[in-house]
Amino acid sequence: MSENQKQKLVRQILWNRLIAVVEEQANVLLKTAFGPITREAGDLSAGVYDTRGRMLAQAVTGTPGHVNTMATAVAHFLDRFPADSLKPGDVLVTNDPWMGTGHLFDFVIVTPAFLKGKLIGFFASTCHVIDIGGRGFVAEATSVYEEGLYVPHMKLMIGRKNAAAKRNETLFSILAGNVREPMQVRGDILGLVSCNAVAARRLAAMLAEFGLGELDALGEYIVSTSRESMRAAIRKLPRGTWRASMTLDGYEAPVELKAALTVSNGTIHVDYAGTSAASRFGINSPKCYTDAYTSFGVKCIVAPGIPNNAGSLEMVTVSAPEDSIVNPLRPRAVTARHLIGQMLPELVFGCFDEPLAGKVPAEGAGSMWILGLSGGPQVEGARPDATRFNVISIGIGGMGARPAKDGLSSTAFPSGVGAIPVEITEAQSPLLFRRRELAEGPGGEGRQRGGMGAVIEIENTEQAPFSIACATFDRRHNPARGRAGGGDGRVGRVALASGKLLPGKETYVVPAGDCLIAEMPGGGGYGKRT
């Protein structure tokens, strides 16, 4: 074996070990998280960065909205806490929507990793906490100030020489005094700290095992190789500009998303000029979140097998009008930002339909439905002794049909999260899921049929009212469109068993003795039936 082959083999082994480190990082978070949306649905991300804050590798477990926003989030920390000022034991935190992952519910935790006192890189992780105060998980706020507690970039743990790191108990006290589920929120944040700490130890051990004193050389190889691989994949595409548009239900008015995708010599640029202005309400997608899902949509089509890191992401750029719904300015409300952001891969697919005819799937349901369910004496019409609860369930629609296969049913694309088992939600509340099954016939017809969405029916066993936040329910008026002659998927629907339709994005009260029925939208069909 030549020296070059040996070096290549060693790099491959190191890469595999690095992936194992971040996978263990994600799994520690899964096993220590308190909130079911993290523990059960996998709404999280984990990754490793070089000393410059460039993402080198991500865990497979996690969502594109978290992973790809974290790719740039670490650099914001380093702007405020230069690498040479950090020491062992330091842990950094923020939930800044514009410099984190898009809304206040996601905490980003960054931990510097050291080997023999020398900084070797960073680990970052994030997850969605059950509550952050404010109005809760609704889109009814008209500014971010109403949406909950904002934590600027700061130290969560403070490293001390020859002593254990000091925890920022002031921050934990502020959190406990502002959120509805302080135990869960505290537990999730400490889970983030723990998973980073485990990963930092594993990285140090890995480097020591191979006789390496730093990560940056390997990191440069990973980034440059991924960059060139992505560039080569883009160069295989036709060059030009293609456009697509999509109409969504919106909040106060329908939303028009428009994109122009330009393929040039090794790079792709997506421009959202013409997209609707920012909403007054909390469905706006901060630019970091818009970038994340745009890049993900491009990668799904162009280079799904190339590692997702700073190098490959560098080849995709995004522009969007200031204060549009895909680039809202502070202090716009952003809680339900996924409603817009998770539709963007479908829009990117639409741009690719003409140059890659016959290779792009039909539109799917897109953004998942997050059912924010709560009860207690604060709900209109409830008794003083009604049980207080604040839980989340996830409703998942169907994917669009593929050129040669039917669309997947009840599959969360592009987020990749799973549904929270009904037993978990029932154990945390007096709610009972009367049914959770595939809805009949919601997928668009065609040569290949669109995927079916789920239908969920819920009641309160206490014979007390409960509330449902419909903030994230879209495609109730504008269905997922078919492609190449395929039919549209069926729209979603939310109603009471007694017959009342719940048409808007407000918070509704389900009366005692009644049931909530939520039917998720289906995916579009592909091709004409013969």
N, C-alpha and C positions, 0 to 999 in steps of 0.2 A: 504494500500500500504506500502510495506516495505521501509526501509531507502535506501536500495540498488536500488530499483525500482524508488524511487523519484530522486535519484542522476542520474540515467540513463536517466530519463525523462528530467531533467534539462539540462543535457549535449546535449541531442537531440535538445532541444529548442535553446540552445546557438549555436549549429552547424547550424541550420536552419537560425538563425539570422545572423551568420557570412557569410553564402552564400548570404543572402539578401544584406549585406553590399558590398560584392565584385561585385554583379550584378549591384547595384546602381553605384558603381565606374565605371564599364564598360559602363553603359548607359549614365553617365555624359560625358564620352569621346565621345561616339557616337553622342551626341547632341551638343557638343562644337567643334568637330574637323572641320578643314577647308578642309582637303584633302578628295576627294570622295572615295579613296581606304580605308580610315578609316571609314568615315561617312556612305557610302553606302555598301561597301563590307565587313565591319567588320574585317578588317585586323589589329587586335589589341590584347592585352591581359591585364588582371588586376588580381592582387592577393594580399593576406595578408600573412605576415611573422611574426614569433615570434622574440624575441629580439636577438636570435642567428642567424637570417637570414634564418631560415628554412621555406619553403613555406607550409602554412597550408591549404589554400583553394584558388581556382581560380574561376573566372567568367566563366560561360558556354559560354558566348559570347567571341570569340577569336580563335586563331589558335594554334595548338600544337607546332609549331615552335617558337612561341613567349612565350607561357606559360611555356613550359618545359625548354627553355633556361633561362628564368627569374628565374627558380627554383634554378639555381646555380649562376646567375648574382649578386644577392644581397650580397652573401658572398664576392665577389670581391670588392664591395663598402666598406664593413666592414673591409677588410684588409687594406684599405687606409684611412678610416674614422672610427676609433673604436667607438662602440656604446656609450661609456661614454663621448666621445668628442662632440656628437651631441646635439643640443638644439632646442627648438620649433622655427619653421620658416625655419629651414634648409631644402633644397631640393637638391638632388644630381642628376647628369646627366652623361651619356656617350653614345657614339655610337660605342664603340670598338667592332669590329666583333668577336674577339676571346674571349672576356669576357662579351659580350652582347648577341645579338641574331643572329649574323652571317654575317651581312653586314652593311655598313655605313648608309644605308637608315633608319635604325630603331634606334630611340632614346629610351633609358631606363631611366625612371625617378623614383627615390626612395625617399620616404618621411617618415621620422620617425614620429611615432604617440605618443602623450603624454597624460597622464591623471594626472591632478594636478601637473604638472612639472616632472612627472616620465615617463620614456620611457616604452611604453607598446608593441611596435611592429613596423612593417614597412609596407608600402604599395608601391607596384611597379606597373608600367604600361608601356606599350610600344605601338608604332604604326609606320607605314611606312609613311615617309614623301615623298612628290612628287618629291623632288630633293635635292641633297646634293652637287651639283657642279660637278667638274670633267667631265668625259665623258658622264654622264647621265646614265640612266638605260639600259646599254648595257654590253655585255660580252667581248668587244674588248680590254679592258685594260690588260696589262701584269703585273701589280703590284697594290697593294691597294693604293699606292700613287697617281695613276692616276684616282682613282675611286671617289674622292671627299674629303670633309673636314672631318678630324678625330678629334673628341672631346674626350680627355682623361677623366678619372674620375675626376670630379670637382664639386664645389658647383654652382648650378644654382641660388639658393636663399640662402641668408645668414641671419640666425636668429639673432635678436638683442633684448636685454632685454628692456622691456618697450617701444618697438617701432616696427613698422611694419618691416617685413623682407625686406632686401635690394636685389633687383634684380641684377643679374650679367649682366649689360648692355654691358660690353665689349664683352662677348660671343655673345649676340644677335647682336651686330654690326658686329662681324666677320661672323656670319651666314648670315646676310643680304648682306654682300659684296661678298659672295661666292656661293650663290644659285640662281637659275633662277626664283624661285617663293618665294621671301622672305616673303610675307604676309602669304601665306599658311603655310610655314614652321614654322614661328613664332606662328601662330594661333594654329597649332597642338601641339607644345611644351607647350604652355600655357594651352591647353586643358588637356594635361597629368598632369600638375601641379594641375589644378582645380579638376580633378577626384580623385586624391590622397588626396587632402585637404578635400573633401566632405567625403570620406571614413574614414579618420582619425577622423573626428568629429563624424561620426556615430558609430565608434568603441568605442570611449570614452563614448558616451551616453549609448551604450549597456552595457558596463561594469558597469557604474554607476547605471543603472537601476537594475542590478542584485546584486548590492553591492559587486562587485569584484574590486580589485585594480590592477590586472595585467592579462595578457592573457596567460602567459607561461604555467600555470598548464593545462588549457584547450588545449593549443597547444601540450603539451606532450601527452595528452590522444589521440588527433586526430592523431598525427604522429605514436604513438605506435600501436594504433588500426588498422590503415591503413596498417602499416608494416606487422602485424601479419595476417591480412586478405589476403594480397597479397601473403605472404609466404604460407598460407594454400591453396590458389588457385593454386599456382605453384606445390605444392606437389601432387596435383591430376593428374598431367601430367605424361606421361611416361618419364623415365630418359634416357638420351643419348645425342648424338650430331648429328645434321642434317644440311645439307648444301644446299645452293641454289646459283644460279648465274643469272645475267641479263646483257644483252648487250644494251647500249644506244648509241644514235647517236654521242654524244660528240661534241667537237668543231673542233680541228685540227685532231682528230682521234677518232674512236669509243672508248667508255668507257666500261670496264668490271667491274661490281660490283660482289663481292663474299662475302658470309657470312657463318659462321659456328655458329649455335645456340646450346648451351649446357644447358640442363635442369638438375640441380642437386637438392640437398635436400633443396628446398625452394628458390632457386635463379636461375636466368637465365643470361647467359653471351653470348654476341654476338661478334664474332671476324671477322673483315673484312680483314684478311690476304689474300693476293693475288689480292686485288682490284687494279685497275689502279693507276699509279702515278699521282700526281697533274698535272692539265692542265696548260699550259702557260697562259691561258685566264681565264676570270672571272666566271667559272662555278664550282669552288671548294667549298666544304661544310666544314666550320670550325667544329672542333670536338664538340663544344657545340651544333651546329645545327644537326650534325650527331647523337649525343646522344639523342637529343630531339625527333626526328622522329623515331629512333630505339625503344625507350621506348614506344612511342605511338603505334607503330605497335604491340609490345608485348602485351600491355594492351588491345588493340582491340580484340585480340584472347583469352587472358587468363582471364582477369578480367575487362571487360568494366564497371561494376557497382561499382567498388571500387573507392573511392575518389582519385583524382590525386593530390598528394602532396609529400612532402619530404619522408614520410614513404613508400608509395607504390613505388615511383621511385627508392628508395634505393635498391630494390630487383632485379633491372636490371642493369647490368654493360656492358660496351662497350670497346673494344680495337680496335685500327686501326693503321696500319703502319704509321710512321712519314712521312710527306710530300706526303701522298697518296691523292687522290681526295676527300676522306672522312676525312682527317686530315691534311690539308695544313698548312704549317708553314708560319709565316710572312716573307716577305710581299706579299704573293700570292694574286692574284686578286680573289674577292669573290662575286661580285655584284649579279650574278645569281645563288647563292648557292642553291636556292630551286630546281633548275633543277635536282640536284643530291639528295639533302636531302629528297625531297618529294617522291622519288622513293623507299626509304629504307623500309617503311612499306610493300610495295609490295614484296620486297625481304625477309623480315621477314616472311610474309605469305607463301612464297615458302618454307622456312625452316620448317614450321609447317605442310606442306601438307602431308608428310609421317606419322608422329606420330598421326596426327588428321585427317586421311583420311575421306573425305566426309563432312568436316566441314569448309573448307577454300575456300574463293571465288577465282575466276580467277583474273588475273592481270587486272588492270585498266589503264587509261591514265596516272595516277600519277600526275606529276607536272603540275600545271596550266600554261597557256600561258598568259604572261603579254604583252599586246600590247602597247609599248611605241611609241606614235604618236606625231610628232612635225612638225611645219611649220614656215615660215617666210623667210625673205630675205637671211638668212644663208643657206637655202636649195639650192642645186645645181639647177640652171635653174629658180629660183624664181625671181619675180620682186622686186624692192626695197620697194614697198608699200605692199607687201604680209603680211598678219596678222601673228604676232608671237603667237604661242601657244605651250604648252607642257602638254599633257594630257595622261592619262592611261586608257585603257580598259582591261577587263579580259575575256579571252576565256577559256572555260571549256569543257573538254572531258568527255567521258563516264566511268563509273565504271565497274569493272569486274562482270560477272554474279555470282550469289550466288548459292549454291548447290540446293536450292529449289525455287529460284526466279530469274527473270531477273535482270541484272545490272541496276542501276539508270542512267538515261541519263543526260548529262550536269550537273554533280554534282561534286563539287571540293573535292575529297578525295585524300590525307588526310588533306589538309589545312582547309577545311570547310568554305572558304570564299564564298561570293556571287558575282554575276556579278554586275558591275556598270551599272545602267540604261542608255540606250543610250541617253535619254533626257538630262542627266547630262553632258555627254561628248559633245553633240551637243551644249549645252548652253555655254560651255567654249571654243568652237573652231568653225571654219567654216566647220567642218566635218559633213557629213550626212551618217547615217547608212541606206543603201538601203535595207538591210535585216539582220535579226538575227533570226535564226531558227535552228531546229534540222537537222543535215545532214542525208541524206537518206542512210540507210544501212551500217553505219560504225561499228556497234557492231558485235562481233564474233558470228557465228552460234553455235548451240548446243541444248541440251535439255533445257537449259536456255540460253537466248541470252544476249550478252554483251550490256552495255548501249551505247547510241548514243552520239556523240559529237555535238557541235554547229558549225554552219557555219555563218561567219560574212562577209558582203560586205560593204566597206567604200569608200566614195569619198570626195573630197574637193570641196565645192560649189563655191569657189572663182576662179575655173579654174587655180589653182596654184599647183605646186608640193608639196608633203609632204613626210616626211620620216617615216619609220617603223623600229624599232629595233627588230630583230628576235632573240635576245639573249636567250630567254627562251623557244624556240620552239623545243621540242624533240619528239620522236616517229614519226618522218617523214620517217625513214628508218627501224626502229626496232619496230614492233607493240607490243601491249599488248598481251601476250600469253594466250591462252585458258587453261583450266584445265580439267582433267579427260576425255580427248577426245574432248573437245570443240574447236571451231575454234578461230584463232587469230582475234583481232579487226583490223579495217582498219587503216592504217597509216594516220597521219595528212598531210596537204598540204597547202602551201602558194603560191599564184600566183597573177598575174595581170589579170584583165578582158580581156586585149588584148592578153593573152596567155602565157606570160613569167613566168616561174617557178622561185621562189626565194628559192634556196635549202639550203643555209647556215645560220649561226647565225650572219651574219653581219648586218649593217644598210643599208637599201635599200631606194631608192627614187622612189616614185610612181609619174609618170609624170602627168602634168596637163591634165585633161580630162579622165584619166584612173581611175580604181578602184582597191582596194586591196581586195582580197578574201582569207580568212583564214578558213580552215576546220580543226576542232579539231579531234584528234584521238579517236577511240572508244575502248570500253572495250572488253576483251576476253570472249568467251562463255564457258559454263560449261556443260560437259557431251556430249555423242553422241546422235544425234537425232535418235529417233526410227521410 
